Amino acid sequence: MEKTSKSSKKTTSTTKPRTSAKSKKISSESKIFVIDTSVILYNHDAIMSFEDNDVAIPITVLEELDQFKKGNDTKNFEAREFTRKLDKLSHATPLQDWVSLGTPKGGRIRVVMNKPNGLDATVVFGEDKPDHRILNTAIYMARENPDRRVVLVSKDINLRLKAKSLNIAAEDFETGKVKNVDELYTGKIEIKISDNAPIDKLYEKGSCSPSELGLKDPVPNIYIIIKGESASVLACYNSITGNVEKVDKRTIQRITPRNAEQVFALDAILNPDVKLVTLQGVAGTGKTLLALAGALEQRENFEQLYVARPIIPLSNRDIGFLPGDVGSKISPYMEPLYDNLKFIHSQHKEREKSFKNITDALENEEIVVAPLAYIRGRSLSNIIFIIDEAQNLTPHEVKTIITRAGENTKMIFTGDIFQIDTPYLDSQSNGLSYLIDRVKGNKLYAHVRLEKGERSELANLANSL
């Protein structure tokens, strides 16, 4: 045996990964996760998230990924990265055998052919389509491994329901999900004190120590509503100075905050020490308007104001179906941003210099409104960057955007985590929720949840009912 292994080095090197994977002792407690295409398009690294369990990739998933390999969207990037990763993992080993994922806990991966075995989903649902072939793979794996739990993992809720109707265990991909959005960081607290002395000190000197308010280890840049017996004040904890500082109500670009949260939002946007701001709130709370007003106010500190939002096609009519050049194509999707710019513009009289400044800035591309599809690969320096409707982004897309930030760049993300227009995201798994949950407590970051609608009584009625 020893002589054979020495004389056939090539054979040994190519079969080693397969042999080691097969020789791994499989516990009956170890699960098999069958992965849907939607999970990979959400995160190409998803297969590394299953610890010591095995991952089965239906051949149909590879066929679907082949349709996504061309293009510049994030889903195209995810598809390409996954196929590269799978190629590296397989080496020269046939992927119909279990291959080690190379993780410390020893998970394995395998590509499974479509092998109907008894129950056939394409017959049950009366149609031969990719989702039903993926269901057949899960059924086949369950019959082939009766002593192990087989789970279909998909971001597609309808596919999960179909799986459960066939008695197949099905779960959402939980990695990157916020556990409880009701407990998501709000960026502010309210405290009541019986002694008005700290409030008086904040009005007289502009700051006080956290201990005077009974605060221990406050979160950097957290906003505080302080209520005393006969007075109240708005404040913020400055982690750089170590003091709680008074926050003043300011009118910016003729836009005046109408509640405490809007005051906090403008303070965060205008704070030069805060490089990343998130504003969360339902429709009509003023997120986009405040972000634009605050950005315009400090435009002289940056070379460019860049405003972007993800393009979410309606009725399956993608951007390519619209006539005209790129500007004509994106205009309908960017209209909400232009509406806010027009409102700020209308607050200034035509003869005023500020009116002309905004007009000139748009014409000279000092203010740029564009879709997020053009962000990949760019390096953004000396820019104040507003990302609207950020709840329609995945965590990976948010990371991609933030990693574009160069020197003297400030980013403002706005959105409503309960108003999501993409099929594979929800209030727990979208990029805005993930960003708020992961970055809280950093001195470069400030967050405000806007709760009171200020657009109109009608808009408030719609939100409440």
Number of C-alpha atoms within 10 A of each C-alpha: 5 6 7 9 12 10 10 10 10 10 10 14 11 15 14 13 20 19 16 12 20 15 8 12 7 15 11 11 11 16 20 24 24 26 24 27 24 20 20 23 24 23 23 22 14 17 23 16 14 18 16 20 19 23 28 24 23 24 19 22 20 16 12 15 22 14 11 18 18 13 11 13 16 20 22 17 18 22 24 19 18 21 17 12 14 17 13 11 18 20 14 14 17 14 18 14 17 24 26 21 25 14 13 8 11 15 26 26 27 22 22 22 16 16 14 16 14 10 12 20 23 18 10 11 11 10 12 13 12 18 21 22 23 28 26 24 29 31 26 21 22 19 14 11 13 10 13 17 16 25 22 26 24 22 24 19 14 11 19 20 15 17 25 14 10 14 10 19 18 21 18 15 22 15 11 19 20 21 13 9 16 9 9 16 19 19 26 19 12 10 13 14 16 9 14 16 14 21 26 17 13 19 16 10 11 16 23 22 16 18 13 13 17 10 13 8 9 17 19 20 27 26 32 23 18 19 18 17 10 9 10 17 18 22 25 24 24 20 18 10 10 15 17 28 22 22 23 14 17 13 13 18 18 13 15 15 19 14 15 18 24 24 21 29 27 25 20 28 29 18 13 13 16 18 20 21 22 27 31 28 20 20 21 19 26 25 27 25 18 25 29 23 24 22 29 22 14 15 17 10 15 18 15 22 24 20 25 22 23 18 18 15 12 9 6 8 10 12 17 11 9 13 9 10 9 12 11 12 16 18 15 13 18 20 12 14 19 15 12 18 17 12 12 21 20 12 13 16 11 11 8 9 10 15 16 14 12 19 12 13 16 13 11 10 12 17 20 16 21 21 17 18 13 11 16 16 10 12 12 21 17 16 22 27 27 24 23 24 24 29 32 28 24 27 21 17 21 20 13 15 19 15 14 15 20 14 10 15 20 26 24 25 26 27 24 23 23 16 15 18 15 14 11 19 20 20 20 21 25 27 26 27 29 23 20 24 18 13 15 20 19 14 18 17 21 31 28 26 24 24 18 18 21 16 12 10 11 9 15 17 10 9 12 7 5
